[in-house]
Amino acid sequence: MIFRKLQDVKIHKYVNKNFFQGGQVYLTILNLHSHACKLEDLDEHLLRALFKSQRPDHTSWHAQMQKDLLLTLDWNSPHVAMSEVFLKDPSNKFK
């Protein structure tokens, strides 16, 4: 019980130090010891966390979308491309 409290304090300090910068808050936690966690989907979880952490840059959104799409292709994750990358296209006509 004491170890659990110490572990929670360490996580809380890490979150305060690393994730509350620049007015943005992003935190993705994966419990690898859970029976519900599928390690074969780890690449999708990592890509989704990466895309959620990106700050929108309206001046170069097309270039960023291309990079994101190429990354999903490299990682062979078409589901992430459909659910994360294509939804960012304001014109709905990604070329």
C-alpha positions, 0 to 999 in steps of 0.5 A: 500500500505504501509503495502504491502511494509512492508510485502515485506521487512519482507519477504526479510529479512527472506529470506536473513537470513534463505535461503542463508546459505551454498551456497544453496537457497531453498524457497517454497511459498504457497499462501493459500489465492489464489483460485488456491491453493488446501489445499487438496494437501498441503501434497504433496507441503510440501513433495516436498519442503522437498525433494527439500531442501535435500542436496545430500549425495552420500555415503548414498543415498540408505538409504535416498531414503528408508527414503523418500519412507517410508515418502511418504508411511506414508503420502499416496502420491504415486504421490510424490514417483513417481515424487521425490523419484524414480527419485533420483535412479541413477541405476533406480533399487530401491530395 
